[in-house]
Amino acid sequence: MGWIVTNATGERFGQWEALIARARFFRTRRESFPVAHPAMAVGDIGSASGALGMLVARDAVLRGYAPARVALCDAASDGGLRPTAVLGAAF
Protein backbone atom coordinates (compact mmCIF):
# COMPACT_ATOMS: atom_id res chain seq x y z
CA MET A 1 0.00 0.00 0.00
CA GLY A 2 1.34 3.33 -0.98
CA TRP A 3 -1.20 5.77 0.42
CA ILE A 4 -4.36 6.14 2.52
CA VAL A 5 -7.74 7.72 1.83
CA THR A 6 -9.64 8.37 5.05
CA ASN A 7 -12.83 10.02 6.22
CA ALA A 8 -11.07 11.76 9.10
CA THR A 9 -12.08 15.38 9.50
CA GLY A 10 -9.18 16.47 11.70
CA GLU A 11 -10.69 15.72 15.09
CA ARG A 12 -7.82 15.12 17.50
CA PHE A 13 -8.95 11.90 19.21
CA GLY A 14 -9.92 10.35 15.88
CA GLN A 15 -6.45 11.09 14.54
CA TRP A 16 -4.82 9.48 17.57
CA GLU A 17 -6.92 6.37 17.14
CA ALA A 18 -6.05 6.15 13.44
CA LEU A 19 -2.34 6.63 14.17
CA ILE A 20 -2.27 3.81 16.71
CA ALA A 21 -4.31 1.48 14.48
CA ARG A 22 -2.09 2.12 11.46
CA ALA A 23 1.09 1.53 13.46
CA ARG A 24 -0.27 -1.86 14.55
CA PHE A 25 -1.55 -2.78 11.10
CA PHE A 26 1.48 -1.89 8.97
CA ARG A 27 4.19 -2.90 11.50
CA THR A 28 6.90 -1.26 9.40
CA ARG A 29 8.35 2.20 9.66
CA ARG A 30 7.75 4.43 6.67
CA GLU A 31 9.48 7.73 6.05
CA SER A 32 6.54 9.11 4.11
CA PHE A 33 2.98 7.86 3.91
CA PRO A 34 0.63 10.15 1.96
CA VAL A 35 -2.89 10.48 3.33
CA ALA A 36 -5.85 12.02 1.46
CA HIS A 37 -8.64 13.59 3.54
CA PRO A 38 -11.60 14.23 1.21
CA ALA A 39 -13.85 14.82 4.25
CA MET A 40 -11.87 17.96 5.04
CA ALA A 41 -13.20 19.43 1.78
CA VAL A 42 -16.79 18.19 1.86
CA GLY A 43 -17.39 17.79 5.59
CA ASP A 44 -18.74 14.86 7.56
CA ILE A 45 -21.21 13.19 5.19
CA GLY A 46 -21.90 10.04 7.18
CA SER A 47 -22.09 6.70 5.44
CA ALA A 48 -21.43 8.28 2.04
CA SER A 49 -17.85 9.03 3.13
CA GLY A 50 -16.83 5.42 2.45
CA ALA A 51 -18.02 5.61 -1.14
CA LEU A 52 -16.43 9.04 -1.54
CA GLY A 53 -13.07 7.68 -0.35
CA MET A 54 -13.15 4.83 -2.82
CA LEU A 55 -14.09 7.18 -5.66
CA VAL A 56 -11.25 9.54 -4.76
CA ALA A 57 -8.76 6.64 -4.76
CA ARG A 58 -10.08 5.27 -8.05
CA ASP A 59 -10.01 8.61 -9.83
CA ALA A 60 -6.54 9.44 -8.51
CA VAL A 61 -5.11 6.15 -9.78
CA LEU A 62 -6.87 6.31 -13.15
CA ARG A 63 -5.89 9.95 -13.78
CA GLY A 64 -2.28 9.40 -12.75
CA TYR A 65 -1.93 11.72 -9.77
CA ALA A 66 -2.05 9.08 -7.02
CA PRO A 67 1.22 8.60 -5.12
CA ALA A 68 0.93 4.80 -5.63
CA ARG A 69 -1.23 2.27 -7.46
CA VAL A 70 -2.60 0.63 -4.28
CA ALA A 71 -4.60 2.61 -1.72
CA LEU A 72 -6.02 1.78 1.69
CA CYS A 73 -9.47 3.35 2.12
CA ASP A 74 -10.49 3.50 5.76
CA ALA A 75 -13.38 5.07 7.58
CA ALA A 76 -14.66 5.48 11.11
CA SER A 77 -18.12 5.97 12.54
CA ASP A 78 -19.44 7.28 15.82
CA GLY A 79 -20.97 3.86 16.44
CA GLY A 80 -17.56 2.19 16.63
CA LEU A 81 -17.39 0.50 13.23
CA ARG A 82 -14.12 0.76 11.25
CA PRO A 83 -14.48 -0.48 7.65
CA THR A 84 -11.44 -0.74 5.39
CA ALA A 85 -10.98 -1.51 1.71
CA VAL A 86 -7.79 -2.00 -0.29
CA LEU A 87 -8.03 -0.74 -3.86
CA GLY A 88 -5.44 -1.36 -6.54
CA ALA A 89 -5.03 -0.78 -10.23
CA ALA A 90 -5.49 -3.91 -12.32
CA PHE A 91 -3.52 -2.64 -15.31
Biopython code that builds the backbone (N, CA, C, O; Angstrom):
import numpy as np
from Bio.PDB.StructureBuilder import StructureBuilder

atoms = [
    (1, "MET", "N", (0.824, -1.171, 0.000)),
    (1, "MET", "CA", (0.000, 0.000, 0.000)),
    (1, "MET", "C", (0.873, 1.241, 0.000)),
    (1, "MET", "O", (1.834, 1.352, 0.761)),
    (2, "GLY", "N", (0.521, 2.150, -0.855)),
    (2, "GLY", "CA", (1.341, 3.333, -0.980)),
    (2, "GLY", "C", (0.738, 4.598, -0.414)),
    (2, "GLY", "O", (1.445, 5.588, -0.231)),
    (3, "TRP", "N", (-0.571, 4.589, -0.129)),
    (3, "TRP", "CA", (-1.204, 5.771, 0.423)),
    (3, "TRP", "C", (-2.556, 5.415, 1.042)),
    (3, "TRP", "O", (-3.072, 4.314, 0.849)),
    (4, "ILE", "N", (-3.115, 6.364, 1.786)),
    (4, "ILE", "CA", (-4.357, 6.143, 2.516)),
    (4, "ILE", "C", (-5.370, 7.213, 2.127)),
    (4, "ILE", "O", (-5.024, 8.383, 1.968)),
    (5, "VAL", "N", (-6.619, 6.798, 1.978)),
    (5, "VAL", "CA", (-7.740, 7.725, 1.829)),
    (5, "VAL", "C", (-8.633, 7.481, 3.036)),
    (5, "VAL", "O", (-9.078, 6.356, 3.262)),
    (6, "THR", "N", (-8.896, 8.527, 3.811)),
    (6, "THR", "CA", (-9.639, 8.370, 5.051)),
    (6, "THR", "C", (-10.769, 9.383, 5.159)),
    (6, "THR", "O", (-10.761, 10.410, 4.480)),
    (7, "ASN", "N", (-11.730, 9.090, 6.007)),
    (7, "ASN", "CA", (-12.829, 10.025, 6.218)),
    (7, "ASN", "C", (-12.596, 10.904, 7.443)),
    (7, "ASN", "O", (-13.525, 11.550, 7.928)),
    (8, "ALA", "N", (-11.391, 10.932, 7.934)),
    (8, "ALA", "CA", (-11.068, 11.755, 9.100)),
    (8, "ALA", "C", (-11.249, 13.239, 8.774)),
    (8, "ALA", "O", (-10.883, 13.704, 7.695)),
    (9, "THR", "N", (-11.812, 13.954, 9.718)),
    (9, "THR", "CA", (-12.080, 15.381, 9.503)),
    (9, "THR", "C", (-11.114, 16.267, 10.275)),
    (9, "THR", "O", (-11.245, 17.490, 10.241)),
    (10, "GLY", "N", (-10.157, 15.681, 10.961)),
    (10, "GLY", "CA", (-9.182, 16.468, 11.699)),
    (10, "GLY", "C", (-9.412, 16.494, 13.191)),
    (10, "GLY", "O", (-8.677, 17.164, 13.917)),
    (11, "GLU", "N", (-10.412, 15.782, 13.664)),
    (11, "GLU", "CA", (-10.694, 15.724, 15.095)),
    (11, "GLU", "C", (-9.547, 15.003, 15.800)),
    (11, "GLU", "O", (-9.120, 13.934, 15.364)),
    (12, "ARG", "N", (-9.057, 15.582, 16.877)),
    (12, "ARG", "CA", (-7.822, 15.125, 17.504)),
    (12, "ARG", "C", (-7.872, 13.669, 17.971)),
    (12, "ARG", "O", (-6.952, 12.909, 17.669)),
    (13, "PHE", "N", (-8.900, 13.262, 18.687)),
    (13, "PHE", "CA", (-8.950, 11.901, 19.208)),
    (13, "PHE", "C", (-9.107, 10.875, 18.087)),
    (13, "PHE", "O", (-8.579, 9.768, 18.183)),
    (14, "GLY", "N", (-9.817, 11.230, 17.044)),
    (14, "GLY", "CA", (-9.922, 10.347, 15.885)),
    (14, "GLY", "C", (-8.584, 10.145, 15.207)),
    (14, "GLY", "O", (-8.279, 9.046, 14.746)),
    (15, "GLN", "N", (-7.787, 11.192, 15.142)),
    (15, "GLN", "CA", (-6.454, 11.094, 14.541)),
    (15, "GLN", "C", (-5.538, 10.214, 15.387)),
    (15, "GLN", "O", (-4.756, 9.432, 14.846)),
    (16, "TRP", "N", (-5.631, 10.338, 16.700)),
    (16, "TRP", "CA", (-4.821, 9.481, 17.575)),
    (16, "TRP", "C", (-5.184, 8.013, 17.384)),
    (16, "TRP", "O", (-4.309, 7.153, 17.283)),
    (17, "GLU", "N", (-6.472, 7.741, 17.337)),
    (17, "GLU", "CA", (-6.925, 6.366, 17.141)),
    (17, "GLU", "C", (-6.406, 5.811, 15.816)),
    (17, "GLU", "O", (-5.912, 4.685, 15.766)),
    (18, "ALA", "N", (-6.517, 6.590, 14.754)),
    (18, "ALA", "CA", (-6.047, 6.145, 13.441)),
    (18, "ALA", "C", (-4.534, 5.917, 13.450)),
    (18, "ALA", "O", (-4.054, 4.952, 12.856)),
    (19, "LEU", "N", (-3.793, 6.778, 14.103)),
    (19, "LEU", "CA", (-2.337, 6.635, 14.171)),
    (19, "LEU", "C", (-1.942, 5.339, 14.876)),
    (19, "LEU", "O", (-1.055, 4.623, 14.412)),
    (20, "ILE", "N", (-2.589, 5.042, 15.978)),
    (20, "ILE", "CA", (-2.272, 3.809, 16.710)),
    (20, "ILE", "C", (-2.670, 2.584, 15.901)),
    (20, "ILE", "O", (-1.920, 1.610, 15.842)),
    (21, "ALA", "N", (-3.845, 2.623, 15.275)),
    (21, "ALA", "CA", (-4.307, 1.481, 14.481)),
    (21, "ALA", "C", (-3.392, 1.237, 13.285)),
    (21, "ALA", "O", (-3.081, 0.088, 12.972)),
    (22, "ARG", "N", (-2.965, 2.288, 12.624)),
    (22, "ARG", "CA", (-2.087, 2.120, 11.457)),
    (22, "ARG", "C", (-0.723, 1.591, 11.860)),
    (22, "ARG", "O", (-0.139, 0.778, 11.143)),
    (23, "ALA", "N", (-0.212, 2.038, 12.990)),
    (23, "ALA", "CA", (1.087, 1.534, 13.461)),
    (23, "ALA", "C", (0.997, 0.033, 13.742)),
    (23, "ALA", "O", (1.945, -0.702, 13.463)),
    (24, "ARG", "N", (-0.106, -0.420, 14.280)),
    (24, "ARG", "CA", (-0.271, -1.855, 14.553)),
    (24, "ARG", "C", (-0.519, -2.647, 13.278)),
    (24, "ARG", "O", (-0.077, -3.790, 13.164)),
    (25, "PHE", "N", (-1.214, -2.059, 12.329)),
    (25, "PHE", "CA", (-1.550, -2.776, 11.100)),
    (25, "PHE", "C", (-0.336, -2.925, 10.190)),
    (25, "PHE", "O", (-0.058, -4.028, 9.719)),
    (26, "PHE", "N", (0.385, -1.853, 9.934)),
    (26, "PHE", "CA", (1.477, -1.894, 8.969)),
    (26, "PHE", "C", (2.746, -2.517, 9.538)),
    (26, "PHE", "O", (3.460, -3.206, 8.809)),
    (27, "ARG", "N", (3.046, -2.304, 10.796)),
    (27, "ARG", "CA", (4.188, -2.904, 11.495)),
    (27, "ARG", "C", (5.547, -2.618, 10.858)),
    (27, "ARG", "O", (6.529, -3.277, 11.198)),
    (28, "THR", "N", (5.623, -1.675, 9.966)),
    (28, "THR", "CA", (6.903, -1.261, 9.396)),
    (28, "THR", "C", (6.975, 0.256, 9.431)),
    (28, "THR", "O", (5.967, 0.944, 9.277)),
    (29, "ARG", "N", (8.159, 0.755, 9.633)),
    (29, "ARG", "CA", (8.355, 2.200, 9.664)),
    (29, "ARG", "C", (8.436, 2.724, 8.244)),
    (29, "ARG", "O", (9.116, 2.148, 7.395)),
    (30, "ARG", "N", (7.737, 3.819, 7.993)),
    (30, "ARG", "CA", (7.753, 4.432, 6.672)),
    (30, "ARG", "C", (8.143, 5.887, 6.821)),
    (30, "ARG", "O", (7.620, 6.590, 7.686)),
    (31, "GLU", "N", (9.042, 6.334, 5.996)),
    (31, "GLU", "CA", (9.480, 7.729, 6.050)),
    (31, "GLU", "C", (8.365, 8.675, 5.632)),
    (31, "GLU", "O", (8.187, 9.743, 6.219)),
    (32, "SER", "N", (7.620, 8.272, 4.615)),
    (32, "SER", "CA", (6.539, 9.106, 4.111)),
    (32, "SER", "C", (5.350, 8.214, 3.778)),
    (32, "SER", "O", (5.506, 7.165, 3.152)),
    (33, "PHE", "N", (4.177, 8.630, 4.195)),
    (33, "PHE", "CA", (2.977, 7.863, 3.908)),
    (33, "PHE", "C", (1.863, 8.849, 3.603)),
    (33, "PHE", "O", (1.204, 9.335, 4.522)),
    (34, "PRO", "N", (1.638, 9.156, 2.326)),
    (34, "PRO", "CA", (0.626, 10.151, 1.958)),
    (34, "PRO", "C", (-0.777, 9.741, 2.406)),
    (34, "PRO", "O", (-1.158, 8.574, 2.313)),
    (35, "VAL", "N", (-1.523, 10.710, 2.886)),
    (35, "VAL", "CA", (-2.892, 10.485, 3.326)),
    (35, "VAL", "C", (-3.786, 11.545, 2.688)),
    (35, "VAL", "O", (-3.504, 12.740, 2.782)),
    (36, "ALA", "N", (-4.862, 11.106, 2.040)),
    (36, "ALA", "CA", (-5.848, 12.023, 1.465)),
    (36, "ALA", "C", (-7.040, 12.113, 2.412)),
    (36, "ALA", "O", (-7.514, 11.100, 2.927)),
    (37, "HIS", "N", (-7.515, 13.327, 2.634)),
    (37, "HIS", "CA", (-8.641, 13.586, 3.539)),
    (37, "HIS", "C", (-9.765, 14.278, 2.765)),
    (37, "HIS", "O", (-9.936, 15.488, 2.912)),
    (38, "PRO", "N", (-10.535, 13.557, 1.947)),
    (38, "PRO", "CA", (-11.604, 14.230, 1.209)),
    (38, "PRO", "C", (-12.670, 14.834, 2.123)),
    (38, "PRO", "O", (-13.335, 15.795, 1.735)),
    (39, "ALA", "N", (-12.844, 14.290, 3.328)),
    (39, "ALA", "CA", (-13.853, 14.820, 4.250)),
    (39, "ALA", "C", (-13.505, 16.228, 4.724)),
    (39, "ALA", "O", (-14.388, 16.965, 5.164)),
    (40, "MET", "N", (-12.254, 16.605, 4.644)),
    (40, "MET", "CA", (-11.873, 17.959, 5.045)),
    (40, "MET", "C", (-12.340, 18.977, 4.009)),
    (40, "MET", "O", (-12.388, 20.172, 4.300)),
    (41, "ALA", "N", (-12.682, 18.526, 2.813)),
    (41, "ALA", "CA", (-13.197, 19.426, 1.781)),
    (41, "ALA", "C", (-14.722, 19.437, 1.739)),
    (41, "ALA", "O", (-15.332, 20.479, 1.498)),
    (42, "VAL", "N", (-15.337, 18.276, 1.976)),
    (42, "VAL", "CA", (-16.793, 18.187, 1.858)),
    (42, "VAL", "C", (-17.508, 18.121, 3.199)),
    (42, "VAL", "O", (-18.728, 18.276, 3.252)),
    (43, "GLY", "N", (-16.781, 17.896, 4.272)),
    (43, "GLY", "CA", (-17.392, 17.792, 5.594)),
    (43, "GLY", "C", (-17.744, 16.356, 5.933)),
    (43, "GLY", "O", (-17.477, 15.436, 5.160)),
    (44, "ASP", "N", (-18.341, 16.179, 7.087)),
    (44, "ASP", "CA", (-18.744, 14.861, 7.559)),
    (44, "ASP", "C", (-20.060, 14.487, 6.886)),
    (44, "ASP", "O", (-21.102, 15.063, 7.198)),
    (45, "ILE", "N", (-20.018, 13.529, 5.965)),
    (45, "ILE", "CA", (-21.208, 13.186, 5.187)),
    (45, "ILE", "C", (-21.746, 11.805, 5.543)),
    (45, "ILE", "O", (-22.505, 11.213, 4.775)),
    (46, "GLY", "N", (-21.356, 11.298, 6.692)),
    (46, "GLY", "CA", (-21.901, 10.036, 7.183)),
    (46, "GLY", "C", (-21.458, 8.833, 6.380)),
    (46, "GLY", "O", (-20.289, 8.699, 6.018)),
    (47, "SER", "N", (-22.421, 7.955, 6.108)),
    (47, "SER", "CA", (-22.089, 6.697, 5.442)),
    (47, "SER", "C", (-21.621, 6.891, 4.005)),
    (47, "SER", "O", (-21.000, 5.990, 3.441)),
    (48, "ALA", "N", (-21.897, 8.021, 3.409)),
    (48, "ALA", "CA", (-21.434, 8.284, 2.041)),
    (48, "ALA", "C", (-19.926, 8.529, 1.984)),
    (48, "ALA", "O", (-19.340, 8.520, 0.901)),
    (49, "SER", "N", (-19.295, 8.747, 3.136)),
    (49, "SER", "CA", (-17.855, 9.025, 3.132)),
    (49, "SER", "C", (-17.041, 7.816, 2.686)),
    (49, "SER", "O", (-15.963, 7.983, 2.116)),
    (50, "GLY", "N", (-17.529, 6.607, 2.930)),
    (50, "GLY", "CA", (-16.835, 5.415, 2.452)),
    (50, "GLY", "C", (-16.804, 5.345, 0.935)),
    (50, "GLY", "O", (-15.767, 5.065, 0.334)),
    (51, "ALA", "N", (-17.947, 5.601, 0.330)),
    (51, "ALA", "CA", (-18.023, 5.613, -1.136)),
    (51, "ALA", "C", (-17.189, 6.751, -1.713)),
    (51, "ALA", "O", (-16.517, 6.578, -2.729)),
    (52, "LEU", "N", (-17.232, 7.904, -1.071)),
    (52, "LEU", "CA", (-16.429, 9.038, -1.542)),
    (52, "LEU", "C", (-14.939, 8.696, -1.510)),
    (52, "LEU", "O", (-14.214, 9.012, -2.453)),
    (53, "GLY", "N", (-14.482, 8.059, -0.446)),
    (53, "GLY", "CA", (-13.074, 7.684, -0.348)),
    (53, "GLY", "C", (-12.641, 6.743, -1.450)),
    (53, "GLY", "O", (-11.562, 6.898, -2.022)),
    (54, "MET", "N", (-13.486, 5.765, -1.746)),
    (54, "MET", "CA", (-13.146, 4.827, -2.822)),
    (54, "MET", "C", (-13.156, 5.507, -4.185)),
    (54, "MET", "O", (-12.335, 5.179, -5.041)),
    (55, "LEU", "N", (-14.068, 6.443, -4.399)),
    (55, "LEU", "CA", (-14.092, 7.182, -5.661)),
    (55, "LEU", "C", (-12.864, 8.076, -5.813)),
    (55, "LEU", "O", (-12.306, 8.192, -6.904)),
    (56, "VAL", "N", (-12.448, 8.706, -4.718)),
    (56, "VAL", "CA", (-11.250, 9.543, -4.757)),
    (56, "VAL", "C", (-10.029, 8.693, -5.106)),
    (56, "VAL", "O", (-9.213, 9.091, -5.938)),
    (57, "ALA", "N", (-9.900, 7.528, -4.476)),
    (57, "ALA", "CA", (-8.763, 6.642, -4.758)),
    (57, "ALA", "C", (-8.790, 6.164, -6.203)),
    (57, "ALA", "O", (-7.766, 6.173, -6.885)),
    (58, "ARG", "N", (-9.959, 5.749, -6.666)),
    (58, "ARG", "CA", (-10.084, 5.272, -8.048)),
    (58, "ARG", "C", (-9.718, 6.345, -9.055)),
    (58, "ARG", "O", (-8.930, 6.104, -9.970)),
    (59, "ASP", "N", (-10.290, 7.530, -8.887)),
    (59, "ASP", "CA", (-10.008, 8.612, -9.827)),
    (59, "ASP", "C", (-8.543, 9.026, -9.798)),
    (59, "ASP", "O", (-7.959, 9.321, -10.841)),
    (60, "ALA", "N", (-7.946, 9.051, -8.612)),
    (60, "ALA", "CA", (-6.538, 9.440, -8.508)),
    (60, "ALA", "C", (-5.639, 8.452, -9.241)),
    (60, "ALA", "O", (-4.700, 8.854, -9.928)),
    (61, "VAL", "N", (-5.923, 7.160, -9.096)),
    (61, "VAL", "CA", (-5.107, 6.152, -9.781)),
    (61, "VAL", "C", (-5.329, 6.209, -11.288)),
    (61, "VAL", "O", (-4.368, 6.174, -12.056)),
    (62, "LEU", "N", (-6.582, 6.297, -11.718)),
    (62, "LEU", "CA", (-6.868, 6.315, -13.154)),
    (62, "LEU", "C", (-6.349, 7.563, -13.847)),
    (62, "LEU", "O", (-5.946, 7.494, -15.008)),
    (63, "ARG", "N", (-6.347, 8.696, -13.170)),
    (63, "ARG", "CA", (-5.887, 9.946, -13.781)),
    (63, "ARG", "C", (-4.397, 10.188, -13.609)),
    (63, "ARG", "O", (-3.854, 11.143, -14.164)),
    (64, "GLY", "N", (-3.730, 9.327, -12.841)),
    (64, "GLY", "CA", (-2.283, 9.399, -12.749)),
    (64, "GLY", "C", (-1.709, 10.337, -11.704)),
    (64, "GLY", "O", (-0.507, 10.602, -11.735)),
    (65, "TYR", "N", (-2.500, 10.849, -10.786)),
    (65, "TYR", "CA", (-1.928, 11.723, -9.767)),
    (65, "TYR", "C", (-1.901, 11.081, -8.382)),
    (65, "TYR", "O", (-1.637, 11.766, -7.394)),
    (66, "ALA", "N", (-2.165, 9.800, -8.295)),
    (66, "ALA", "CA", (-2.053, 9.079, -7.024)),
    (66, "ALA", "C", (-0.582, 8.828, -6.723)),
    (66, "ALA", "O", (0.197, 8.595, -7.647)),
    (67, "PRO", "N", (-0.182, 8.870, -5.454)),
    (67, "PRO", "CA", (1.218, 8.600, -5.119)),
    (67, "PRO", "C", (1.620, 7.142, -5.314)),
    (67, "PRO", "O", (2.812, 6.841, -5.390)),
    (68, "ALA", "N", (0.642, 6.224, -5.397)),
    (68, "ALA", "CA", (0.927, 4.803, -5.631)),
    (68, "ALA", "C", (-0.299, 4.158, -6.268)),
    (68, "ALA", "O", (-1.374, 4.756, -6.306)),
    (69, "ARG", "N", (-0.132, 2.943, -6.766)),
    (69, "ARG", "CA", (-1.232, 2.270, -7.455)),
    (69, "ARG", "C", (-2.158, 1.512, -6.508)),
    (69, "ARG", "O", (-3.238, 1.091, -6.921)),
    (70, "VAL", "N", (-1.768, 1.330, -5.265)),
    (70, "VAL", "CA", (-2.597, 0.626, -4.285)),
    (70, "VAL", "C", (-2.884, 1.568, -3.125)),
    (70, "VAL", "O", (-1.973, 2.160, -2.548)),
    (71, "ALA", "N", (-4.181, 1.697, -2.791)),
    (71, "ALA", "CA", (-4.597, 2.605, -1.723)),
    (71, "ALA", "C", (-5.386, 1.847, -0.664)),
    (71, "ALA", "O", (-6.122, 0.909, -0.968)),
    (72, "LEU", "N", (-5.220, 2.271, 0.579)),
    (72, "LEU", "CA", (-6.016, 1.781, 1.687)),
    (72, "LEU", "C", (-7.091, 2.820, 1.971)),
    (72, "LEU", "O", (-6.773, 3.958, 2.318)),
    (73, "CYS", "N", (-8.347, 2.449, 1.831)),
    (73, "CYS", "CA", (-9.465, 3.352, 2.118)),
    (73, "CYS", "C", (-10.035, 2.945, 3.469)),
    (73, "CYS", "O", (-10.561, 1.841, 3.616)),
    (74, "ASP", "N", (-9.934, 3.821, 4.447)),
    (74, "ASP", "CA", (-10.490, 3.496, 5.759)),
    (74, "ASP", "C", (-11.477, 4.559, 6.191)),
    (74, "ASP", "O", (-11.450, 5.694, 5.715)),
    (75, "ALA", "N", (-12.340, 4.170, 7.096)),
    (75, "ALA", "CA", (-13.377, 5.072, 7.581)),
    (75, "ALA", "C", (-13.633, 4.765, 9.052)),
    (75, "ALA", "O", (-13.229, 3.719, 9.560)),
    (76, "ALA", "N", (-14.292, 5.669, 9.711)),
    (76, "ALA", "CA", (-14.662, 5.485, 11.107)),
    (76, "ALA", "C", (-16.051, 6.065, 11.312)),
    (76, "ALA", "O", (-16.444, 7.025, 10.650)),
    (77, "SER", "N", (-16.786, 5.467, 12.236)),
    (77, "SER", "CA", (-18.119, 5.967, 12.537)),
    (77, "SER", "C", (-18.234, 6.224, 14.031)),
    (77, "SER", "O", (-17.443, 5.712, 14.824)),
    (78, "ASP", "N", (-19.214, 7.014, 14.403)),
    (78, "ASP", "CA", (-19.442, 7.281, 15.819)),
    (78, "ASP", "C", (-19.921, 6.041, 16.556)),
    (78, "ASP", "O", (-19.786, 5.954, 17.776)),
    (79, "GLY", "N", (-20.473, 5.092, 15.833)),
    (79, "GLY", "CA", (-20.968, 3.859, 16.441)),
    (79, "GLY", "C", (-19.891, 2.833, 16.730)),
    (79, "GLY", "O", (-20.182, 1.796, 17.328)),
    (80, "GLY", "N", (-18.656, 3.088, 16.325)),
    (80, "GLY", "CA", (-17.559, 2.185, 16.632)),
    (80, "GLY", "C", (-17.108, 1.300, 15.481)),
    (80, "GLY", "O", (-16.120, 0.580, 15.623)),
    (81, "LEU", "N", (-17.789, 1.329, 14.361)),
    (81, "LEU", "CA", (-17.388, 0.498, 13.227)),
    (81, "LEU", "C", (-16.212, 1.131, 12.490)),
    (81, "LEU", "O", (-16.115, 2.355, 12.403)),
    (82, "ARG", "N", (-15.310, 0.289, 11.955)),
    (82, "ARG", "CA", (-14.120, 0.758, 11.251)),
    (82, "ARG", "C", (-13.916, -0.043, 9.971)),
    (82, "ARG", "O", (-13.080, -0.946, 9.943)),
    (83, "PRO", "N", (-14.662, 0.269, 8.909)),
    (83, "PRO", "CA", (-14.482, -0.484, 7.655)),
    (83, "PRO", "C", (-13.207, -0.067, 6.919)),
    (83, "PRO", "O", (-12.750, 1.070, 7.039)),
    (84, "THR", "N", (-12.654, -0.987, 6.170)),
    (84, "THR", "CA", (-11.436, -0.739, 5.393)),
    (84, "THR", "C", (-11.531, -1.485, 4.070)),
    (84, "THR", "O", (-12.047, -2.602, 4.010)),
    (85, "ALA", "N", (-11.036, -0.866, 3.025)),
    (85, "ALA", "CA", (-10.978, -1.505, 1.709)),
    (85, "ALA", "C", (-9.620, -1.202, 1.089)),
    (85, "ALA", "O", (-9.106, -0.091, 1.215)),
    (86, "VAL", "N", (-9.045, -2.190, 0.423)),
    (86, "VAL", "CA", (-7.786, -2.003, -0.286)),
    (86, "VAL", "C", (-8.110, -1.990, -1.776)),
    (86, "VAL", "O", (-8.661, -2.952, -2.311)),
    (87, "LEU", "N", (-7.763, -0.891, -2.436)),
    (87, "LEU", "CA", (-8.030, -0.743, -3.863)),
    (87, "LEU", "C", (-6.717, -0.676, -4.619)),
    (87, "LEU", "O", (-5.786, 0.011, -4.199)),
    (88, "GLY", "N", (-6.643, -1.381, -5.722)),
    (88, "GLY", "CA", (-5.435, -1.359, -6.538)),
    (88, "GLY", "C", (-5.765, -1.342, -8.014)),
    (88, "GLY", "O", (-6.835, -1.785, -8.431)),
    (89, "ALA", "N", (-4.852, -0.836, -8.786)),
    (89, "ALA", "CA", (-5.034, -0.778, -10.231)),
    (89, "ALA", "C", (-4.766, -2.160, -10.817)),
    (89, "ALA", "O", (-3.790, -2.817, -10.454)),
    (90, "ALA", "N", (-5.624, -2.589, -11.709)),
    (90, "ALA", "CA", (-5.487, -3.907, -12.318)),
    (90, "ALA", "C", (-4.653, -3.883, -13.594)),
    (90, "ALA", "O", (-4.365, -4.937, -14.161)),
    (91, "PHE", "N", (-4.269, -2.713, -14.048)),
    (91, "PHE", "CA", (-3.520, -2.644, -15.307)),
    (91, "PHE", "C", (-2.075, -2.353, -15.070)),
    (91, "PHE", "O", (-1.299, -2.261, -16.021)),
]
sb = StructureBuilder()
sb.init_structure("model")
sb.init_model(0)
sb.init_chain("A")
sb.init_seg("    ")
for serial, (resi, resn, name, xyz) in enumerate(atoms, 1):
    if name == "N":
        sb.init_residue(resn, " ", resi, " ")
    sb.init_atom(name, np.array(xyz, "f"), 0.0, 1.0, " ", f" {name:<3s}", serial, name[0])
structure = sb.get_structure()
